[in-house]
Amino acid sequence: MSQTVSEELRREVFEANLRIPRAGLATLTWGNVSGVDREAGVFVIKPSGVAYEVLSEDDLVVVSLSDGSVVDGRLRPSTDTETHRSLYLAFPSIGGVTHTHSTHAVAFAQARRPIPVLGTTHADTFNGPVPVTAPLTPEQCARDYEFHTGQVIVDLLDGDDTRAREVPGALVAHHGPFTWGASATASLEHAVICEAVAEMALHTIALGPVEPPQHLLDRHFTRKHGPDAYYGNPSAPSVPRPSRP
């Protein structure tokens, strides 16, 4: 096994990718997760077009953070690699990135509508709507398309790392969601949450939403995030790891 990245990071990215189909976030191979080692200046990502059921740790591809070149791996990296790299370069707090084509989040992306905050489930993770980017221009699509896909997200958040921590996801117009977090695992969990709140929002919009009070939303976000957070038990057991294929 390659020593370009730690076995721990490789295993984490591998397991996060396996969770995409198990969470119902992807059809066929429509999704990928990466994780970054900033000290080594590289990130590891799923290879392009490889089915999850046959994916192995050794299939993962290690990519240079500085120029996007393949550092290690026998397969081509995900076609979304440059989008991941763009986000890593813009937001120093990001340790992992996930991209999926999950149904309900994509519906909002295709309609070019942000996912609104309609209740506390959303506010637990996203401090505001999940925003949607402007459409890519013909010039952005013609050259360095995937990198520009990341740049429209960066522009949407004004390159603000604090904002990226408070709203760990965005919808690329007509495309789909990208989520991120402090680790590859966290980015995948944010993708799960993004899809869940998108589905809830669509049902709520169908019924006729009532705007929730801001003080309630603020309370739910701050009890899980920030210096006074008190949700959860850091020493409790984590999500069980899947067995190796």
Protein Blocks (a to p, Z undefined) as FASTA:
>chain_A
ZZkbcfklmmmmmmmmmmmmmnopaghjlccdddddfknopacdddehiafklgcfklpc
cddfklopafbdjbdcdfklmmmmmmmmmmmmbcbdcddfdfklmmmmmnopacddfbfk
lmmmmgcdddddddddfklmmnoklmmmmmmmmmmnoopaklmmmmgcdddehiaccddd
fbfklmmmmmmmmmmmmmmmmmmmmnopadddfklmmmmmmmmgcjkbcgdjfkbccddd
dddZZ
